Amino acid sequence: MDGRWYPSEIPGALMIRPIMKKFLGSATGKSEVILNELTTVHLFPNPAKEYFETNLPDLGNYIIEIVNMQGIKIKSPVKEENKILVSDILTGFYFVTFENKITGQKFAKKIIINQE
């Protein structure tokens, strides 16, 4: 950038943060930019216990990963038809990332895993 200090782009942040490189839009530390979020894709049930489903057509055309709130990959889940198994993931908040194998388009959805 130009060496100046800019106010944080994160709503409610109390600090001014120097921007040393391109701002990725979040402060999670995830180095990969998620291009957009498809609002028509839903994950249910949410919170999930053993599995969740999605209304995403052609699920086989997507690479699916579950990442924690810090952007660290937890696992590439097992898929059974439109069900994604999560019974071995600890209770918490996660992102489910989808990458289209053909177009390369990426997006993410939030999910809560509740094993209690």
C-alpha positions in Angstrom: 0.0 0.0 0.0 1.2 3.5 0.5 2.5 3.3 4.1 -0.5 5.1 5.7 -2.6 3.8 8.6 -6.3 3.0 7.8 -9.2 2.4 10.1 -10.1 -1.3 10.4 -12.7 -2.5 7.8 -14.1 -4.9 10.5 -17.3 -3.3 12.1 -16.9 -2.6 15.8 -13.1 -2.9 15.8 -11.5 -0.5 18.3 -8.0 -0.6 16.7 -6.5 0.9 13.7 -4.7 -1.7 11.7 -1.9 -1.3 9.2 -2.6 -2.9 5.9 0.6 -4.5 4.6 -0.9 -6.4 1.7 -4.3 -6.9 0.0 -7.1 -7.0 2.6 -8.9 -10.4 2.4 -12.1 -9.3 4.0 -11.8 -11.1 7.3 -9.5 -11.3 10.3 -9.5 -15.1 10.6 -6.0 -15.6 9.3 -7.2 -17.7 6.4 -4.9 -17.1 3.5 -7.4 -18.2 0.8 -10.0 -15.8 -0.5 -13.5 -17.3 -0.7 -15.0 -15.6 -3.8 -18.6 -15.5 -2.9 -21.3 -17.1 -0.8 -24.3 -18.7 -2.6 -27.3 -17.6 -0.6 -29.5 -20.3 -2.2 -27.4 -23.1 -0.7 -28.6 -24.4 2.7 -27.1 -26.8 5.2 -29.6 -28.7 7.4 -30.0 -29.6 10.1 -28.0 -26.8 11.6 -26.9 -27.5 14.3 -25.8 -30.9 13.1 -25.0 -34.0 15.2 -24.2 -37.0 13.0 -24.6 -35.5 9.5 -25.9 -32.6 7.6 -27.5 -32.3 4.2 -27.4 -29.7 1.5 -29.7 -28.7 -1.3 -26.7 -28.1 -3.6 -27.2 -30.0 -6.9 -24.4 -32.2 -8.2 -22.6 -32.5 -4.9 -20.1 -34.8 -6.5 -18.7 -31.9 -8.6 -17.5 -30.2 -5.4 -14.5 -30.6 -3.1 -15.8 -30.1 0.4 -13.8 -29.3 3.4 -14.7 -28.4 7.0 -12.5 -25.6 8.5 -12.5 -24.2 12.0 -13.0 -20.5 12.9 -9.2 -19.9 12.5 -9.3 -21.2 8.9 -7.6 -24.5 9.7 -8.8 -27.5 7.8 -10.4 -30.0 10.1 -11.3 -32.7 7.5 -12.6 -33.5 4.1 -15.8 -35.2 5.2 -17.3 -38.4 3.9 -20.3 -38.0 1.6 -23.2 -40.4 1.3 -25.5 -39.2 -1.4 -26.4 -35.6 -0.2 -25.5 -36.4 3.4 -22.1 -35.2 4.8 -21.0 -37.2 7.9 -19.7 -35.1 10.8 -20.2 -37.5 13.8 -16.4 -37.5 14.5 -16.1 -33.7 14.7 -16.1 -32.0 18.1 -18.8 -29.6 19.2 -18.2 -26.1 17.8 -18.7 -23.5 15.0 -17.2 -24.3 11.6 -17.2 -23.3 8.0 -18.0 -25.8 5.2 -16.1 -24.8 2.1 -17.2 -25.9 -1.4 -15.0 -25.7 -4.4 -16.4 -26.6 -7.8 -14.1 -29.0 -9.6 -15.0 -27.7 -13.0 -15.2 -23.9 -12.6 -13.0 -23.5 -9.5 -15.6 -21.3 -7.8 -15.4 -21.3 -4.0 -17.9 -20.4 -1.4 -18.5 -21.2 2.3 -21.4 -21.8 4.6 -21.5 -21.7 8.4 -22.4 -24.8 10.4 -22.7 -25.6 14.1 -21.7 -29.1 15.2 -23.4 -30.2 18.5 -22.3 -33.6 19.8 -24.1 -33.2 23.2 
